[in-house]
Amino acid sequence: MKKEFVEKLKKAFLHGDARGLKEISNESAEQAVLSRDKEMVLISLVSYALYKMLTKPHYHYAPGWSDFVKEVVSHLELCIKDPRAIQEALGKRLIEDIAKMDKLHGRFMGDLIERARVKQASRAYAMGLSLDSAAELTGADRFRLYAYIGRTRIHEEIPARSVRDRYERAKEVLG
């Protein structure tokens, strides 16, 4: 399943499909919450960060963008060839590359990866995890998460599901 997510991520990124990246981010976040899988969290974080970068034209015109794209594709291809490499290729190298590009060319305080962690943790919270569990799963700073949740209505965005629906979804996902 992870390999398929990474393949979709690569395809969406290469085609400049920001909406597709956001959908992959949301789907992989849901999978991560259901299975408490930190590698799925990494896929979600990377998808979300790349989505944000694709929607900000200043990154595309920044020096080093084409090299950055090549590095992203290289890391994703490594994960496709060997899904056991997700932790190293996405969790370390690609997140470092994204943070570096963001530090050089981003326009906001705080790094993009931390903002992605907080965003995905808030999504996990909206799906039913406790704030602390959501922060731990995504690696988000708890205080930033608390502040973000307090300013948003994300918990109202995701429709509540019945226990039966959640059980059926979990069976579908976990086999």
Chimera marker file (.cmm) of the C-alpha trace (Angstrom):
<marker_set name="trace">
<marker id="1" x="0.000" y="0.000" z="0.000" r="1" g="1" b="0" radius="0.5"/>
<marker id="2" x="2.824" y="2.441" z="0.843" r="1" g="1" b="0" radius="0.5"/>
<marker id="3" x="4.463" y="1.807" z="-2.501" r="1" g="1" b="0" radius="0.5"/>
<marker id="4" x="1.223" y="2.771" z="-4.280" r="1" g="1" b="0" radius="0.5"/>
<marker id="5" x="0.979" y="5.981" z="-2.280" r="1" g="1" b="0" radius="0.5"/>
<marker id="6" x="4.567" y="6.897" z="-3.140" r="1" g="1" b="0" radius="0.5"/>
<marker id="7" x="3.958" y="6.121" z="-6.818" r="1" g="1" b="0" radius="0.5"/>
<marker id="8" x="0.899" y="8.389" z="-6.801" r="1" g="1" b="0" radius="0.5"/>
<marker id="9" x="2.889" y="11.056" z="-4.952" r="1" g="1" b="0" radius="0.5"/>
<marker id="10" x="5.658" y="10.970" z="-7.562" r="1" g="1" b="0" radius="0.5"/>
<marker id="11" x="3.220" y="11.135" z="-10.451" r="1" g="1" b="0" radius="0.5"/>
<marker id="12" x="1.285" y="14.049" z="-8.940" r="1" g="1" b="0" radius="0.5"/>
<marker id="13" x="4.476" y="15.969" z="-8.164" r="1" g="1" b="0" radius="0.5"/>
<marker id="14" x="5.937" y="15.484" z="-11.650" r="1" g="1" b="0" radius="0.5"/>
<marker id="15" x="2.664" y="16.629" z="-13.218" r="1" g="1" b="0" radius="0.5"/>
<marker id="16" x="2.443" y="19.669" z="-10.960" r="1" g="1" b="0" radius="0.5"/>
<marker id="17" x="-0.845" y="18.331" z="-9.592" r="1" g="1" b="0" radius="0.5"/>
<marker id="18" x="-1.171" y="20.234" z="-6.326" r="1" g="1" b="0" radius="0.5"/>
<marker id="19" x="-4.735" y="19.056" z="-5.764" r="1" g="1" b="0" radius="0.5"/>
<marker id="20" x="-3.612" y="15.448" z="-6.244" r="1" g="1" b="0" radius="0.5"/>
<marker id="21" x="-0.832" y="15.934" z="-3.692" r="1" g="1" b="0" radius="0.5"/>
<marker id="22" x="-3.302" y="17.315" z="-1.179" r="1" g="1" b="0" radius="0.5"/>
<marker id="23" x="-5.619" y="14.337" z="-1.736" r="1" g="1" b="0" radius="0.5"/>
<marker id="24" x="-2.685" y="11.932" z="-1.274" r="1" g="1" b="0" radius="0.5"/>
<marker id="25" x="-1.751" y="13.777" z="1.890" r="1" g="1" b="0" radius="0.5"/>
<marker id="26" x="-5.272" y="13.468" z="3.277" r="1" g="1" b="0" radius="0.5"/>
<marker id="27" x="-5.637" y="9.807" z="2.294" r="1" g="1" b="0" radius="0.5"/>
<marker id="28" x="-2.271" y="8.829" z="3.735" r="1" g="1" b="0" radius="0.5"/>
<marker id="29" x="-3.036" y="10.778" z="6.930" r="1" g="1" b="0" radius="0.5"/>
<marker id="30" x="-6.237" y="8.779" z="7.285" r="1" g="1" b="0" radius="0.5"/>
<marker id="31" x="-4.331" y="5.530" z="6.767" r="1" g="1" b="0" radius="0.5"/>
<marker id="32" x="-1.732" y="6.639" z="9.298" r="1" g="1" b="0" radius="0.5"/>
<marker id="33" x="-4.399" y="7.329" z="11.911" r="1" g="1" b="0" radius="0.5"/>
<marker id="34" x="-6.165" y="4.020" z="11.320" r="1" g="1" b="0" radius="0.5"/>
<marker id="35" x="-2.986" y="1.965" z="11.457" r="1" g="1" b="0" radius="0.5"/>
<marker id="36" x="-0.813" y="4.254" z="13.640" r="1" g="1" b="0" radius="0.5"/>
<marker id="37" x="1.835" y="3.914" z="10.942" r="1" g="1" b="0" radius="0.5"/>
<marker id="38" x="4.603" y="6.517" z="11.130" r="1" g="1" b="0" radius="0.5"/>
<marker id="39" x="5.771" y="5.775" z="7.592" r="1" g="1" b="0" radius="0.5"/>
<marker id="40" x="2.310" y="6.701" z="6.331" r="1" g="1" b="0" radius="0.5"/>
<marker id="41" x="2.684" y="9.892" z="8.354" r="1" g="1" b="0" radius="0.5"/>
<marker id="42" x="5.909" y="10.611" z="6.458" r="1" g="1" b="0" radius="0.5"/>
<marker id="43" x="4.136" y="10.109" z="3.140" r="1" g="1" b="0" radius="0.5"/>
<marker id="44" x="1.408" y="12.454" z="4.326" r="1" g="1" b="0" radius="0.5"/>
<marker id="45" x="3.868" y="15.111" z="5.522" r="1" g="1" b="0" radius="0.5"/>
<marker id="46" x="5.902" y="15.025" z="2.322" r="1" g="1" b="0" radius="0.5"/>
<marker id="47" x="2.756" y="15.134" z="0.174" r="1" g="1" b="0" radius="0.5"/>
<marker id="48" x="1.423" y="18.103" z="2.108" r="1" g="1" b="0" radius="0.5"/>
<marker id="49" x="4.723" y="19.999" z="2.027" r="1" g="1" b="0" radius="0.5"/>
<marker id="50" x="5.127" y="19.420" z="-1.719" r="1" g="1" b="0" radius="0.5"/>
<marker id="51" x="1.510" y="20.492" z="-2.238" r="1" g="1" b="0" radius="0.5"/>
<marker id="52" x="2.248" y="23.767" z="-0.427" r="1" g="1" b="0" radius="0.5"/>
<marker id="53" x="5.404" y="24.288" z="-2.471" r="1" g="1" b="0" radius="0.5"/>
<marker id="54" x="3.588" y="23.701" z="-5.758" r="1" g="1" b="0" radius="0.5"/>
<marker id="55" x="0.964" y="26.277" z="-4.834" r="1" g="1" b="0" radius="0.5"/>
<marker id="56" x="3.595" y="28.967" z="-4.149" r="1" g="1" b="0" radius="0.5"/>
<marker id="57" x="5.115" y="30.202" z="-7.430" r="1" g="1" b="0" radius="0.5"/>
<marker id="58" x="8.123" y="31.790" z="-5.721" r="1" g="1" b="0" radius="0.5"/>
<marker id="59" x="9.531" y="28.303" z="-5.127" r="1" g="1" b="0" radius="0.5"/>
<marker id="60" x="9.315" y="27.425" z="-8.841" r="1" g="1" b="0" radius="0.5"/>
<marker id="61" x="11.378" y="30.468" z="-9.801" r="1" g="1" b="0" radius="0.5"/>
<marker id="62" x="13.896" y="30.058" z="-7.007" r="1" g="1" b="0" radius="0.5"/>
<marker id="63" x="17.476" y="29.129" z="-7.830" r="1" g="1" b="0" radius="0.5"/>
<marker id="64" x="17.890" y="25.410" z="-7.313" r="1" g="1" b="0" radius="0.5"/>
<marker id="65" x="14.250" y="24.449" z="-7.985" r="1" g="1" b="0" radius="0.5"/>
<marker id="66" x="15.113" y="22.105" z="-10.865" r="1" g="1" b="0" radius="0.5"/>
<marker id="67" x="17.795" y="20.403" z="-8.742" r="1" g="1" b="0" radius="0.5"/>
<marker id="68" x="15.286" y="20.145" z="-5.903" r="1" g="1" b="0" radius="0.5"/>
<marker id="69" x="12.760" y="18.462" z="-8.218" r="1" g="1" b="0" radius="0.5"/>
<marker id="70" x="15.414" y="15.937" z="-9.292" r="1" g="1" b="0" radius="0.5"/>
<marker id="71" x="16.235" y="15.176" z="-5.646" r="1" g="1" b="0" radius="0.5"/>
<marker id="72" x="12.555" y="14.716" z="-4.773" r="1" g="1" b="0" radius="0.5"/>
<marker id="73" x="12.077" y="12.312" z="-7.664" r="1" g="1" b="0" radius="0.5"/>
<marker id="74" x="15.249" y="10.422" z="-6.750" r="1" g="1" b="0" radius="0.5"/>
<marker id="75" x="14.085" y="9.924" z="-3.145" r="1" g="1" b="0" radius="0.5"/>
<marker id="76" x="10.619" y="8.846" z="-4.260" r="1" g="1" b="0" radius="0.5"/>
<marker id="77" x="12.028" y="6.374" z="-6.793" r="1" g="1" b="0" radius="0.5"/>
<marker id="78" x="14.187" y="4.846" z="-4.072" r="1" g="1" b="0" radius="0.5"/>
<marker id="79" x="11.064" y="4.316" z="-1.953" r="1" g="1" b="0" radius="0.5"/>
<marker id="80" x="9.224" y="2.769" z="-4.886" r="1" g="1" b="0" radius="0.5"/>
<marker id="81" x="12.070" y="0.328" z="-5.542" r="1" g="1" b="0" radius="0.5"/>
<marker id="82" x="12.459" y="-0.507" z="-1.859" r="1" g="1" b="0" radius="0.5"/>
<marker id="83" x="9.561" y="0.486" z="0.430" r="1" g="1" b="0" radius="0.5"/>
<marker id="84" x="11.805" y="-0.321" z="3.412" r="1" g="1" b="0" radius="0.5"/>
<marker id="85" x="13.709" y="2.860" z="2.501" r="1" g="1" b="0" radius="0.5"/>
<marker id="86" x="10.788" y="5.149" z="3.354" r="1" g="1" b="0" radius="0.5"/>
<marker id="87" x="12.083" y="6.014" z="6.811" r="1" g="1" b="0" radius="0.5"/>
<marker id="88" x="15.511" y="7.018" z="5.488" r="1" g="1" b="0" radius="0.5"/>
<marker id="89" x="14.605" y="8.467" z="2.088" r="1" g="1" b="0" radius="0.5"/>
<marker id="90" x="11.489" y="10.386" z="3.122" r="1" g="1" b="0" radius="0.5"/>
<marker id="91" x="11.907" y="10.677" z="6.862" r="1" g="1" b="0" radius="0.5"/>
<marker id="92" x="15.420" y="12.023" z="6.744" r="1" g="1" b="0" radius="0.5"/>
<marker id="93" x="16.681" y="13.028" z="3.345" r="1" g="1" b="0" radius="0.5"/>
<marker id="94" x="13.597" y="14.403" z="1.619" r="1" g="1" b="0" radius="0.5"/>
<marker id="95" x="12.313" y="16.194" z="4.696" r="1" g="1" b="0" radius="0.5"/>
<marker id="96" x="15.776" y="17.760" z="5.073" r="1" g="1" b="0" radius="0.5"/>
<marker id="97" x="15.732" y="18.809" z="1.406" r="1" g="1" b="0" radius="0.5"/>
<marker id="98" x="12.272" y="20.348" z="1.776" r="1" g="1" b="0" radius="0.5"/>
<marker id="99" x="13.302" y="22.169" z="4.956" r="1" g="1" b="0" radius="0.5"/>
<marker id="100" x="16.431" y="23.484" z="3.249" r="1" g="1" b="0" radius="0.5"/>
<marker id="101" x="14.509" y="24.749" z="0.212" r="1" g="1" b="0" radius="0.5"/>
<marker id="102" x="11.925" y="26.307" z="2.510" r="1" g="1" b="0" radius="0.5"/>
<marker id="103" x="14.578" y="27.970" z="4.645" r="1" g="1" b="0" radius="0.5"/>
<marker id="104" x="16.244" y="29.469" z="1.572" r="1" g="1" b="0" radius="0.5"/>
<marker id="105" x="13.114" y="30.532" z="-0.284" r="1" g="1" b="0" radius="0.5"/>
<marker id="106" x="10.115" y="30.325" z="2.034" r="1" g="1" b="0" radius="0.5"/>
<marker id="107" x="8.235" y="33.459" z="2.990" r="1" g="1" b="0" radius="0.5"/>
<marker id="108" x="6.813" y="32.464" z="6.356" r="1" g="1" b="0" radius="0.5"/>
<marker id="109" x="8.206" y="32.195" z="9.858" r="1" g="1" b="0" radius="0.5"/>
<marker id="110" x="8.680" y="28.641" z="11.016" r="1" g="1" b="0" radius="0.5"/>
<marker id="111" x="9.487" y="25.798" z="8.723" r="1" g="1" b="0" radius="0.5"/>
<marker id="112" x="7.150" y="24.143" z="6.269" r="1" g="1" b="0" radius="0.5"/>
<marker id="113" x="7.693" y="20.671" z="7.715" r="1" g="1" b="0" radius="0.5"/>
<marker id="114" x="6.669" y="21.747" z="11.223" r="1" g="1" b="0" radius="0.5"/>
<marker id="115" x="3.585" y="23.441" z="9.792" r="1" g="1" b="0" radius="0.5"/>
<marker id="116" x="2.816" y="20.212" z="7.898" r="1" g="1" b="0" radius="0.5"/>
<marker id="117" x="3.208" y="18.199" z="11.111" r="1" g="1" b="0" radius="0.5"/>
<marker id="118" x="0.785" y="20.498" z="12.925" r="1" g="1" b="0" radius="0.5"/>
<marker id="119" x="-1.707" y="20.454" z="10.046" r="1" g="1" b="0" radius="0.5"/>
<marker id="120" x="-1.678" y="16.661" z="9.815" r="1" g="1" b="0" radius="0.5"/>
<marker id="121" x="-1.853" y="16.292" z="13.596" r="1" g="1" b="0" radius="0.5"/>
<marker id="122" x="-4.936" y="18.503" z="13.613" r="1" g="1" b="0" radius="0.5"/>
<marker id="123" x="-6.390" y="16.282" z="10.920" r="1" g="1" b="0" radius="0.5"/>
<marker id="124" x="-5.652" y="13.194" z="13.056" r="1" g="1" b="0" radius="0.5"/>
<marker id="125" x="-7.322" y="14.925" z="15.998" r="1" g="1" b="0" radius="0.5"/>
<marker id="126" x="-10.374" y="15.672" z="13.856" r="1" g="1" b="0" radius="0.5"/>
<marker id="127" x="-10.488" y="11.975" z="12.969" r="1" g="1" b="0" radius="0.5"/>
<marker id="128" x="-10.712" y="11.018" z="16.627" r="1" g="1" b="0" radius="0.5"/>
<marker id="129" x="-7.209" y="10.792" z="18.091" r="1" g="1" b="0" radius="0.5"/>
<marker id="130" x="-6.504" y="12.663" z="21.273" r="1" g="1" b="0" radius="0.5"/>
<marker id="131" x="-4.385" y="15.793" z="20.895" r="1" g="1" b="0" radius="0.5"/>
<marker id="132" x="-1.437" y="14.093" z="22.551" r="1" g="1" b="0" radius="0.5"/>
<marker id="133" x="-1.758" y="10.971" z="20.383" r="1" g="1" b="0" radius="0.5"/>
<marker id="134" x="-2.035" y="13.097" z="17.247" r="1" g="1" b="0" radius="0.5"/>
<marker id="135" x="1.058" y="15.096" z="18.214" r="1" g="1" b="0" radius="0.5"/>
<marker id="136" x="3.023" y="11.949" z="18.994" r="1" g="1" b="0" radius="0.5"/>
<marker id="137" x="2.022" y="10.203" z="15.762" r="1" g="1" b="0" radius="0.5"/>
<marker id="138" x="2.998" y="13.141" z="13.546" r="1" g="1" b="0" radius="0.5"/>
<marker id="139" x="5.901" y="14.486" z="15.582" r="1" g="1" b="0" radius="0.5"/>
<marker id="140" x="4.160" y="17.860" z="15.910" r="1" g="1" b="0" radius="0.5"/>
<marker id="141" x="5.036" y="20.230" z="18.712" r="1" g="1" b="0" radius="0.5"/>
<marker id="142" x="2.182" y="19.897" z="21.223" r="1" g="1" b="0" radius="0.5"/>
<marker id="143" x="1.968" y="23.603" z="22.032" r="1" g="1" b="0" radius="0.5"/>
<marker id="144" x="1.878" y="24.603" z="18.368" r="1" g="1" b="0" radius="0.5"/>
<marker id="145" x="-0.795" y="21.978" z="17.809" r="1" g="1" b="0" radius="0.5"/>
<marker id="146" x="-2.877" y="23.237" z="20.754" r="1" g="1" b="0" radius="0.5"/>
<marker id="147" x="-2.595" y="26.803" z="19.457" r="1" g="1" b="0" radius="0.5"/>
<marker id="148" x="-3.521" y="25.743" z="15.911" r="1" g="1" b="0" radius="0.5"/>
<marker id="149" x="-6.523" y="23.676" z="17.010" r="1" g="1" b="0" radius="0.5"/>
<marker id="150" x="-7.718" y="26.615" z="19.087" r="1" g="1" b="0" radius="0.5"/>
<marker id="151" x="-7.683" y="28.871" z="16.008" r="1" g="1" b="0" radius="0.5"/>
<marker id="152" x="-9.355" y="26.475" z="13.566" r="1" g="1" b="0" radius="0.5"/>
<marker id="153" x="-12.580" y="24.628" z="13.077" r="1" g="1" b="0" radius="0.5"/>
<marker id="154" x="-10.992" y="21.596" z="11.429" r="1" g="1" b="0" radius="0.5"/>
<marker id="155" x="-12.698" y="19.239" z="13.862" r="1" g="1" b="0" radius="0.5"/>
<marker id="156" x="-15.977" y="20.399" z="12.305" r="1" g="1" b="0" radius="0.5"/>
<marker id="157" x="-14.785" y="19.817" z="8.714" r="1" g="1" b="0" radius="0.5"/>
<marker id="158" x="-14.511" y="16.051" z="8.816" r="1" g="1" b="0" radius="0.5"/>
<marker id="159" x="-17.918" y="14.423" z="9.151" r="1" g="1" b="0" radius="0.5"/>
<marker id="160" x="-18.416" y="12.149" z="12.110" r="1" g="1" b="0" radius="0.5"/>
<marker id="161" x="-18.748" y="8.471" z="11.273" r="1" g="1" b="0" radius="0.5"/>
<marker id="162" x="-20.672" y="5.836" z="13.113" r="1" g="1" b="0" radius="0.5"/>
<marker id="163" x="-18.797" y="3.112" z="14.925" r="1" g="1" b="0" radius="0.5"/>
<marker id="164" x="-19.975" y="0.662" z="12.250" r="1" g="1" b="0" radius="0.5"/>
<marker id="165" x="-18.573" y="2.884" z="9.451" r="1" g="1" b="0" radius="0.5"/>
<marker id="166" x="-15.253" y="3.236" z="11.249" r="1" g="1" b="0" radius="0.5"/>
<marker id="167" x="-15.110" y="-0.515" z="11.856" r="1" g="1" b="0" radius="0.5"/>
<marker id="168" x="-15.823" y="-1.265" z="8.188" r="1" g="1" b="0" radius="0.5"/>
<marker id="169" x="-13.180" y="1.259" z="7.088" r="1" g="1" b="0" radius="0.5"/>
<marker id="170" x="-10.623" y="-0.235" z="9.474" r="1" g="1" b="0" radius="0.5"/>
<marker id="171" x="-11.361" y="-3.757" z="8.134" r="1" g="1" b="0" radius="0.5"/>
<marker id="172" x="-10.955" y="-2.477" z="4.588" r="1" g="1" b="0" radius="0.5"/>
<marker id="173" x="-7.654" y="-0.792" z="5.347" r="1" g="1" b="0" radius="0.5"/>
<marker id="174" x="-6.124" y="-3.420" z="7.595" r="1" g="1" b="0" radius="0.5"/>
<marker id="175" x="-7.329" y="-6.401" z="5.634" r="1" g="1" b="0" radius="0.5"/>
<link id1="1" id2="2" r="1" g="1" b="0" radius="0.2"/>
<link id1="2" id2="3" r="1" g="1" b="0" radius="0.2"/>
<link id1="3" id2="4" r="1" g="1" b="0" radius="0.2"/>
<link id1="4" id2="5" r="1" g="1" b="0" radius="0.2"/>
<link id1="5" id2="6" r="1" g="1" b="0" radius="0.2"/>
<link id1="6" id2="7" r="1" g="1" b="0" radius="0.2"/>
<link id1="7" id2="8" r="1" g="1" b="0" radius="0.2"/>
<link id1="8" id2="9" r="1" g="1" b="0" radius="0.2"/>
<link id1="9" id2="10" r="1" g="1" b="0" radius="0.2"/>
<link id1="10" id2="11" r="1" g="1" b="0" radius="0.2"/>
<link id1="11" id2="12" r="1" g="1" b="0" radius="0.2"/>
<link id1="12" id2="13" r="1" g="1" b="0" radius="0.2"/>
<link id1="13" id2="14" r="1" g="1" b="0" radius="0.2"/>
<link id1="14" id2="15" r="1" g="1" b="0" radius="0.2"/>
<link id1="15" id2="16" r="1" g="1" b="0" radius="0.2"/>
<link id1="16" id2="17" r="1" g="1" b="0" radius="0.2"/>
<link id1="17" id2="18" r="1" g="1" b="0" radius="0.2"/>
<link id1="18" id2="19" r="1" g="1" b="0" radius="0.2"/>
<link id1="19" id2="20" r="1" g="1" b="0" radius="0.2"/>
<link id1="20" id2="21" r="1" g="1" b="0" radius="0.2"/>
<link id1="21" id2="22" r="1" g="1" b="0" radius="0.2"/>
<link id1="22" id2="23" r="1" g="1" b="0" radius="0.2"/>
<link id1="23" id2="24" r="1" g="1" b="0" radius="0.2"/>
<link id1="24" id2="25" r="1" g="1" b="0" radius="0.2"/>
<link id1="25" id2="26" r="1" g="1" b="0" radius="0.2"/>
<link id1="26" id2="27" r="1" g="1" b="0" radius="0.2"/>
<link id1="27" id2="28" r="1" g="1" b="0" radius="0.2"/>
<link id1="28" id2="29" r="1" g="1" b="0" radius="0.2"/>
<link id1="29" id2="30" r="1" g="1" b="0" radius="0.2"/>
<link id1="30" id2="31" r="1" g="1" b="0" radius="0.2"/>
<link id1="31" id2="32" r="1" g="1" b="0" radius="0.2"/>
<link id1="32" id2="33" r="1" g="1" b="0" radius="0.2"/>
<link id1="33" id2="34" r="1" g="1" b="0" radius="0.2"/>
<link id1="34" id2="35" r="1" g="1" b="0" radius="0.2"/>
<link id1="35" id2="36" r="1" g="1" b="0" radius="0.2"/>
<link id1="36" id2="37" r="1" g="1" b="0" radius="0.2"/>
<link id1="37" id2="38" r="1" g="1" b="0" radius="0.2"/>
<link id1="38" id2="39" r="1" g="1" b="0" radius="0.2"/>
<link id1="39" id2="40" r="1" g="1" b="0" radius="0.2"/>
<link id1="40" id2="41" r="1" g="1" b="0" radius="0.2"/>
<link id1="41" id2="42" r="1" g="1" b="0" radius="0.2"/>
<link id1="42" id2="43" r="1" g="1" b="0" radius="0.2"/>
<link id1="43" id2="44" r="1" g="1" b="0" radius="0.2"/>
<link id1="44" id2="45" r="1" g="1" b="0" radius="0.2"/>
<link id1="45" id2="46" r="1" g="1" b="0" radius="0.2"/>
<link id1="46" id2="47" r="1" g="1" b="0" radius="0.2"/>
<link id1="47" id2="48" r="1" g="1" b="0" radius="0.2"/>
<link id1="48" id2="49" r="1" g="1" b="0" radius="0.2"/>
<link id1="49" id2="50" r="1" g="1" b="0" radius="0.2"/>
<link id1="50" id2="51" r="1" g="1" b="0" radius="0.2"/>
<link id1="51" id2="52" r="1" g="1" b="0" radius="0.2"/>
<link id1="52" id2="53" r="1" g="1" b="0" radius="0.2"/>
<link id1="53" id2="54" r="1" g="1" b="0" radius="0.2"/>
<link id1="54" id2="55" r="1" g="1" b="0" radius="0.2"/>
<link id1="55" id2="56" r="1" g="1" b="0" radius="0.2"/>
<link id1="56" id2="57" r="1" g="1" b="0" radius="0.2"/>
<link id1="57" id2="58" r="1" g="1" b="0" radius="0.2"/>
<link id1="58" id2="59" r="1" g="1" b="0" radius="0.2"/>
<link id1="59" id2="60" r="1" g="1" b="0" radius="0.2"/>
<link id1="60" id2="61" r="1" g="1" b="0" radius="0.2"/>
<link id1="61" id2="62" r="1" g="1" b="0" radius="0.2"/>
<link id1="62" id2="63" r="1" g="1" b="0" radius="0.2"/>
<link id1="63" id2="64" r="1" g="1" b="0" radius="0.2"/>
<link id1="64" id2="65" r="1" g="1" b="0" radius="0.2"/>
<link id1="65" id2="66" r="1" g="1" b="0" radius="0.2"/>
<link id1="66" id2="67" r="1" g="1" b="0" radius="0.2"/>
<link id1="67" id2="68" r="1" g="1" b="0" radius="0.2"/>
<link id1="68" id2="69" r="1" g="1" b="0" radius="0.2"/>
<link id1="69" id2="70" r="1" g="1" b="0" radius="0.2"/>
<link id1="70" id2="71" r="1" g="1" b="0" radius="0.2"/>
<link id1="71" id2="72" r="1" g="1" b="0" radius="0.2"/>
<link id1="72" id2="73" r="1" g="1" b="0" radius="0.2"/>
<link id1="73" id2="74" r="1" g="1" b="0" radius="0.2"/>
<link id1="74" id2="75" r="1" g="1" b="0" radius="0.2"/>
<link id1="75" id2="76" r="1" g="1" b="0" radius="0.2"/>
<link id1="76" id2="77" r="1" g="1" b="0" radius="0.2"/>
<link id1="77" id2="78" r="1" g="1" b="0" radius="0.2"/>
<link id1="78" id2="79" r="1" g="1" b="0" radius="0.2"/>
<link id1="79" id2="80" r="1" g="1" b="0" radius="0.2"/>
<link id1="80" id2="81" r="1" g="1" b="0" radius="0.2"/>
<link id1="81" id2="82" r="1" g="1" b="0" radius="0.2"/>
<link id1="82" id2="83" r="1" g="1" b="0" radius="0.2"/>
<link id1="83" id2="84" r="1" g="1" b="0" radius="0.2"/>
<link id1="84" id2="85" r="1" g="1" b="0" radius="0.2"/>
<link id1="85" id2="86" r="1" g="1" b="0" radius="0.2"/>
<link id1="86" id2="87" r="1" g="1" b="0" radius="0.2"/>
<link id1="87" id2="88" r="1" g="1" b="0" radius="0.2"/>
<link id1="88" id2="89" r="1" g="1" b="0" radius="0.2"/>
<link id1="89" id2="90" r="1" g="1" b="0" radius="0.2"/>
<link id1="90" id2="91" r="1" g="1" b="0" radius="0.2"/>
<link id1="91" id2="92" r="1" g="1" b="0" radius="0.2"/>
<link id1="92" id2="93" r="1" g="1" b="0" radius="0.2"/>
<link id1="93" id2="94" r="1" g="1" b="0" radius="0.2"/>
<link id1="94" id2="95" r="1" g="1" b="0" radius="0.2"/>
<link id1="95" id2="96" r="1" g="1" b="0" radius="0.2"/>
<link id1="96" id2="97" r="1" g="1" b="0" radius="0.2"/>
<link id1="97" id2="98" r="1" g="1" b="0" radius="0.2"/>
<link id1="98" id2="99" r="1" g="1" b="0" radius="0.2"/>
<link id1="99" id2="100" r="1" g="1" b="0" radius="0.2"/>
<link id1="100" id2="101" r="1" g="1" b="0" radius="0.2"/>
<link id1="101" id2="102" r="1" g="1" b="0" radius="0.2"/>
<link id1="102" id2="103" r="1" g="1" b="0" radius="0.2"/>
<link id1="103" id2="104" r="1" g="1" b="0" radius="0.2"/>
<link id1="104" id2="105" r="1" g="1" b="0" radius="0.2"/>
<link id1="105" id2="106" r="1" g="1" b="0" radius="0.2"/>
<link id1="106" id2="107" r="1" g="1" b="0" radius="0.2"/>
<link id1="107" id2="108" r="1" g="1" b="0" radius="0.2"/>
<link id1="108" id2="109" r="1" g="1" b="0" radius="0.2"/>
<link id1="109" id2="110" r="1" g="1" b="0" radius="0.2"/>
<link id1="110" id2="111" r="1" g="1" b="0" radius="0.2"/>
<link id1="111" id2="112" r="1" g="1" b="0" radius="0.2"/>
<link id1="112" id2="113" r="1" g="1" b="0" radius="0.2"/>
<link id1="113" id2="114" r="1" g="1" b="0" radius="0.2"/>
<link id1="114" id2="115" r="1" g="1" b="0" radius="0.2"/>
<link id1="115" id2="116" r="1" g="1" b="0" radius="0.2"/>
<link id1="116" id2="117" r="1" g="1" b="0" radius="0.2"/>
<link id1="117" id2="118" r="1" g="1" b="0" radius="0.2"/>
<link id1="118" id2="119" r="1" g="1" b="0" radius="0.2"/>
<link id1="119" id2="120" r="1" g="1" b="0" radius="0.2"/>
<link id1="120" id2="121" r="1" g="1" b="0" radius="0.2"/>
<link id1="121" id2="122" r="1" g="1" b="0" radius="0.2"/>
<link id1="122" id2="123" r="1" g="1" b="0" radius="0.2"/>
<link id1="123" id2="124" r="1" g="1" b="0" radius="0.2"/>
<link id1="124" id2="125" r="1" g="1" b="0" radius="0.2"/>
<link id1="125" id2="126" r="1" g="1" b="0" radius="0.2"/>
<link id1="126" id2="127" r="1" g="1" b="0" radius="0.2"/>
<link id1="127" id2="128" r="1" g="1" b="0" radius="0.2"/>
<link id1="128" id2="129" r="1" g="1" b="0" radius="0.2"/>
<link id1="129" id2="130" r="1" g="1" b="0" radius="0.2"/>
<link id1="130" id2="131" r="1" g="1" b="0" radius="0.2"/>
<link id1="131" id2="132" r="1" g="1" b="0" radius="0.2"/>
<link id1="132" id2="133" r="1" g="1" b="0" radius="0.2"/>
<link id1="133" id2="134" r="1" g="1" b="0" radius="0.2"/>
<link id1="134" id2="135" r="1" g="1" b="0" radius="0.2"/>
<link id1="135" id2="136" r="1" g="1" b="0" radius="0.2"/>
<link id1="136" id2="137" r="1" g="1" b="0" radius="0.2"/>
<link id1="137" id2="138" r="1" g="1" b="0" radius="0.2"/>
<link id1="138" id2="139" r="1" g="1" b="0" radius="0.2"/>
<link id1="139" id2="140" r="1" g="1" b="0" radius="0.2"/>
<link id1="140" id2="141" r="1" g="1" b="0" radius="0.2"/>
<link id1="141" id2="142" r="1" g="1" b="0" radius="0.2"/>
<link id1="142" id2="143" r="1" g="1" b="0" radius="0.2"/>
<link id1="143" id2="144" r="1" g="1" b="0" radius="0.2"/>
<link id1="144" id2="145" r="1" g="1" b="0" radius="0.2"/>
<link id1="145" id2="146" r="1" g="1" b="0" radius="0.2"/>
<link id1="146" id2="147" r="1" g="1" b="0" radius="0.2"/>
<link id1="147" id2="148" r="1" g="1" b="0" radius="0.2"/>
<link id1="148" id2="149" r="1" g="1" b="0" radius="0.2"/>
<link id1="149" id2="150" r="1" g="1" b="0" radius="0.2"/>
<link id1="150" id2="151" r="1" g="1" b="0" radius="0.2"/>
<link id1="151" id2="152" r="1" g="1" b="0" radius="0.2"/>
<link id1="152" id2="153" r="1" g="1" b="0" radius="0.2"/>
<link id1="153" id2="154" r="1" g="1" b="0" radius="0.2"/>
<link id1="154" id2="155" r="1" g="1" b="0" radius="0.2"/>
<link id1="155" id2="156" r="1" g="1" b="0" radius="0.2"/>
<link id1="156" id2="157" r="1" g="1" b="0" radius="0.2"/>
<link id1="157" id2="158" r="1" g="1" b="0" radius="0.2"/>
<link id1="158" id2="159" r="1" g="1" b="0" radius="0.2"/>
<link id1="159" id2="160" r="1" g="1" b="0" radius="0.2"/>
<link id1="160" id2="161" r="1" g="1" b="0" radius="0.2"/>
<link id1="161" id2="162" r="1" g="1" b="0" radius="0.2"/>
<link id1="162" id2="163" r="1" g="1" b="0" radius="0.2"/>
<link id1="163" id2="164" r="1" g="1" b="0" radius="0.2"/>
<link id1="164" id2="165" r="1" g="1" b="0" radius="0.2"/>
<link id1="165" id2="166" r="1" g="1" b="0" radius="0.2"/>
<link id1="166" id2="167" r="1" g="1" b="0" radius="0.2"/>
<link id1="167" id2="168" r="1" g="1" b="0" radius="0.2"/>
<link id1="168" id2="169" r="1" g="1" b="0" radius="0.2"/>
<link id1="169" id2="170" r="1" g="1" b="0" radius="0.2"/>
<link id1="170" id2="171" r="1" g="1" b="0" radius="0.2"/>
<link id1="171" id2="172" r="1" g="1" b="0" radius="0.2"/>
<link id1="172" id2="173" r="1" g="1" b="0" radius="0.2"/>
<link id1="173" id2="174" r="1" g="1" b="0" radius="0.2"/>
<link id1="174" id2="175" r="1" g="1" b="0" radius="0.2"/>
</marker_set>
